[in-house]
Amino acid sequence: MTAPAEPGDLRFVGVSLDCADPAELAEFYLRLLGGRVLWSRPSSVGVLVQGVLLVPQRVEGYQPPSWPGSSIVHLDLTAGDELDEPAERAVALGARLADPQPDPRWRVLLDPAGHPFCITTVAPRPEFLQA
């Protein structure tokens, strides 16, 4: 394993989620994960959730990614030992189950804009998450 690279002047800011309706997508993630709105404009909404900045941003002619198939970034959310209740809650808030479901340890869902996200019982130990 190689030594970590020097960070230089770059730092992680957030995850941008292209969509047709930033307010709708922001509301979905706020209701699913909690958090708070940092800004809201017609073009984008900044949502701080559990130390991560999600930025739903309007893209004219937005087309959702296809699942499976497109090479995309997606969010992984842990639910401890439970999968069914968090997945059902996400569906009640506007998500839908994706097809196929490739692994019983994960539930792949699509948010209201069609982005895949996963709920899982698999998560790194907290000490691995220290920068």
BELJO-V404765 format. One record per residue. N is the residue number from 0. RES is the residue in one letter. SS is DSSP state (a for helix, b for strand, c for the rest). Layout:
N;RES;SS  N;RES;SS
This chain:
0;M;c  1;T;c  2;A;c  3;P;c  4;A;c  5;E;c  6;P;c  7;G;c  8;D;c  9;L;c  10;R;c  11;F;c  12;V;c  13;G;c  14;V;b  15;S;b  16;L;b  17;D;b  18;C;b  19;A;c  20;D;c  21;P;a  22;A;a  23;E;a  24;L;a  25;A;a  26;E;a  27;F;a  28;Y;a  29;L;a  30;R;a  31;L;a  32;L;a  33;G;c  34;G;c  35;R;b  36;V;b  37;L;b  38;W;b  39;S;b  40;R;c  41;P;c  42;S;c  43;S;b  44;V;b  45;G;b  46;V;b  47;L;b  48;V;b  49;Q;c  50;G;c  51;V;b  52;L;b  53;L;b  54;V;b  55;P;b  56;Q;b  57;R;b  58;V;c  59;E;c  60;G;c  61;Y;c  62;Q;c  63;P;c  64;P;c  65;S;c  66;W;c  67;P;c  68;G;c  69;S;c  70;S;c  71;I;c  72;V;c  73;H;c  74;L;b  75;D;b  76;L;b  77;T;b  78;A;c  79;G;c  80;D;c  81;E;c  82;L;c  83;D;a  84;E;a  85;P;a  86;A;a  87;E;a  88;R;a  89;A;a  90;V;a  91;A;a  92;L;c  93;G;c  94;A;c  95;R;b  96;L;b  97;A;c  98;D;c  99;P;c  100;Q;c  101;P;c  102;D;c  103;P;c  104;R;c  105;W;b  106;R;b  107;V;b  108;L;b  109;L;b  110;D;c  111;P;c  112;A;c  113;G;c  114;H;c  115;P;b  116;F;b  117;C;b  118;I;b  119;T;b  120;T;c  121;V;c  122;A;c  123;P;c  124;R;c  125;P;a  126;E;a  127;F;a  128;L;a  129;Q;c  130;A;c
